[in-house]
Amino acid sequence: MCFAIPARIEEILPGPLPLARLQDGVEPPTCCLAYVPEAKVGDYVLVQNGFAVTCLDAAAAAASLAAFAELGGGRLRRVAVV
């Protein structure tokens, strides 16, 4: 089973593919933005297998992270929604 992890975009990296550097504590630390070209710095995205698959608001990101923490999400507990 795969999980999509919520993460905040910290920086959009230059290059032939639209890549984003994600907030500290998220694995993988970068993701491809090809599926969400409208995403910008500060937005939250759901990341699955290195691809941002959708944008979401801060409330939805916080709810997802809280659910992961309840399930014992390990490193995800270090990630906060600001």
N, C-alpha and C positions, 0 to 999 in steps of 0.2 A: 504494500500500500504506500502511496506517495502522499505527502502533505505539501500544501502550498503555504509558505511562510510569509507573514506580513513584514515588510521592511520599508524604511524611509530612504528615499534617494538623496544622497549627500552631494553627488557630483555627476554630471554627464560627461563621459570621456570622449575625446575626439577619435575619429577613425572611420573605417569603411562600414562598420556595424554600429548601431546605436547601443552603446554600453553605459551602464550606470554603476558608480561606486555606491555601495549601500552603507547604512549606519553600522558602527562598530558592534561586534557581537553577533552579526548575522552571517550564516554560512549558506551559500558561497558569498564572498565579500563583494562580488560584482555580478551583474545579470545583464542579459540582452533585452533591449527595449523594443525590438522589432514588432511585437504584437501590440504594444501600447505607445505608438509614436507621440501621443498627446501628453505623455508623462513628462513632468519637469521636476527640477530640484525642489525638495520639500514635500513632494507627493508621496503617498504610501502606495505600494504595489504588492500584489501577491506573487511570490517567486516560487516556481516549481521547476526543478531540473535546470536551473540556471537561466530561466526565461521569466520575465515579468508577464503574467498572463492577464491581469486586469488591474485597474486602479481602484482604490478604495479610500474612504474618508477616515479621519483620525479615530472616530468612535468605533468604526468597524475594525480597524487595526487593533485598537485597545482591547476590544472584546475577544478577538482571535488570540491575542497574546495572553490574555487572562485564562482562556480555555487551555492553551498549551501549558501554562504554568500549573494549572490544576492537575493536568495529566502527568506532571513531572517532566516538563519540556527541557530540562538540562540547561544548555547555554541560552535558550530563549529567555530565561528569567532575567538575564542581564540586559535585555533589550527593553527600552521604554518608549512609550509614545509621548512626544512633546508637542 
